[in-house]
Amino acid sequence: MPEAPAPAKGTRPEGTQTEADAGRRVRKMFTQIAPRYDLLNHLLSLQLDRLWRRRAAARLGSVLGRSRGRVLDLCCGTGDLAMAVAIRSQARVVGADFAHPMLVRARKKSASLHSKTLVQLRPIKFVEADALRLPFADASFDGVTSAFGFRNLVNYESGLREIQRVLKPGGVLAILEFTEPPEGMLGNAYRWYFRNVLPRVGGLLSGDRSAYTYLPASVARFFRPAELAALMASVGYTAVGHEVWTFGTVALHTGKKPL
């Protein structure tokens, strides 16, 4: 008998077997930690998450310079990357996430940003949506970004294909994600912190230790940078590339939908 095809790779929180179960668990997890999400992101990354998002937004210069361009920030959470993109461009930005409490906070932060900044920003629209079944027409966006959310999709290949569907020909995809650093003193210190300190502090402050145990486990299971780049190319993206930041702990992947 022929061998059964290998199951599609995607996130699988502990105790889940199917894509549907994993999706429900991830949604519940991010719904529960939403009230402390920003505090813990900034605290546990030593504020580096702000720098990473600003740098990712800056890399999209060719897309963001188009005054009529549209950018989708996928798995937007509380909207930090969407706002970084809006500040650095004239693009019309849409944020999408399937955890409603995250979007509530994103809208409040966006409204506060508009009231505080001296620069006239285009309003950001936030939409509740599943990244694998987006409520947007084909070829709707000039760019799609995702910061630390793509790793949580239950099917990575399906996610890349759905992103490709909503991108215009020539449109750019940028995925910012954690990755495990190489072996060595710094890499080992990072893994010790990520697997021992982070779950304790995250659990204490959020009230949900399982969510911060899931984080290092999901990073360990996720693609290494070259593997994600290879999957992007196999799905049909062109000009695929990646750069690794902060001692190999974070990677930015970019690619284009063919013309």
WOZICOR-V843498 format. One record per residue. N is the residue number from 1. OMEGA is omega in radians with two decimals (NA if undefined). Layout:
n: <N:N>
omega: <OMEGA:OMEGA>
//
This chain:
n: <1:2:3:4:5:6:7:8:9:10:11:12:13:14:15:16:17:18:19:20:21:22:23:24:25:26:27:28:29:30:31:32:33:34:35:36:37:38:39:40:41:42:43:44:45:46:47:48:49:50:51:52:53:54:55:56:57:58:59:60:61:62:63:64:65:66:67:68:69:70:71:72:73:74:75:76:77:78:79:80:81:82:83:84:85:86:87:88:89:90:91:92:93:94:95:96:97:98:99:100:101:102:103:104:105:106:107:108:109:110:111:112:113:114:115:116:117:118:119:120:121:122:123:124:125:126:127:128:129:130:131:132:133:134:135:136:137:138:139:140:141:142:143:144:145:146:147:148:149:150:151:152:153:154:155:156:157:158:159:160:161:162:163:164:165:166:167:168:169:170:171:172:173:174:175:176:177:178:179:180:181:182:183:184:185:186:187:188:189:190:191:192:193:194:195:196:197:198:199:200:201:202:203:204:205:206:207:208:209:210:211:212:213:214:215:216:217:218:219:220:221:222:223:224:225:226:227:228:229:230:231:232:233:234:235:236:237:238:239:240:241:242:243:244:245:246:247:248:249:250:251:252:253:254:255:256:257:258:259>
omega: <3.10:3.12:3.09:3.12:3.11:3.13:3.12:-3.12:3.10:-3.10:3.09:3.05:-3.08:3.11:3.12:-3.12:-3.05:3.08:-3.12:3.12:-3.13:3.13:3.12:-3.12:-3.14:3.12:3.14:-3.12:-3.09:3.02:-3.08:-3.06:-3.08:-3.10:-3.11:-3.01:-3.10:3.13:-3.09:3.07:-3.08:-3.11:-3.02:3.08:-3.08:3.12:-3.12:3.14:3.10:3.12:-3.11:-3.13:3.11:-3.12:3.10:3.12:-3.13:-3.12:-3.08:-3.03:-3.09:3.10:-3.02:3.14:-3.13:-3.05:-3.14:-3.11:3.08:3.14:3.06:3.01:-3.02:-3.07:-2.92:-3.12:-3.13:2.92:-3.06:-3.14:3.09:3.14:3.07:3.10:-3.12:-3.13:-3.01:-3.09:2.99:-3.12:2.99:-3.00:3.04:3.05:-3.13:3.10:-3.14:3.08:-3.02:-3.13:3.07:-3.12:3.08:3.12:3.11:-3.13:3.12:3.14:3.14:3.12:3.11:3.12:-3.13:-3.10:-3.05:-3.03:3.10:3.14:3.11:-3.12:3.01:3.11:3.07:3.09:3.13:-3.01:3.06:-3.04:3.04:-3.09:-3.13:3.13:-3.03:-3.11:-3.11:3.14:3.03:3.04:-3.09:-2.96:3.05:-3.14:3.02:3.10:3.02:-3.14:3.04:3.11:-3.09:-3.14:-3.08:3.09:-3.10:3.10:-3.02:3.14:3.10:3.11:3.13:3.14:3.12:3.05:3.14:3.13:-3.05:3.07:2.98:3.02:-3.08:3.14:-3.00:3.00:3.06:-3.14:3.08:-3.07:2.97:3.00:-3.14:3.13:3.13:3.09:-3.12:-3.06:-3.12:3.14:-3.14:3.08:3.10:-3.12:3.10:3.12:-3.04:-3.02:-3.10:-3.10:-3.06:3.13:-3.13:-3.13:3.13:3.12:-3.13:-3.05:-3.11:-3.05:-3.09:-3.10:-3.10:3.14:-3.10:2.88:3.09:-3.06:3.14:3.13:-3.12:3.10:-3.14:-3.11:-3.00:3.12:2.84:-3.02:-3.13:3.13:3.11:3.10:3.13:3.11:3.10:-3.14:-3.11:3.11:3.07:3.08:3.09:-3.14:-3.11:3.10:3.07:3.04:-3.06:-3.06:2.96:3.06:3.07:-3.11:-3.09:3.12:3.02:3.09:3.09:3.08:-3.11:2.97:-3.11:3.09:NA>
//
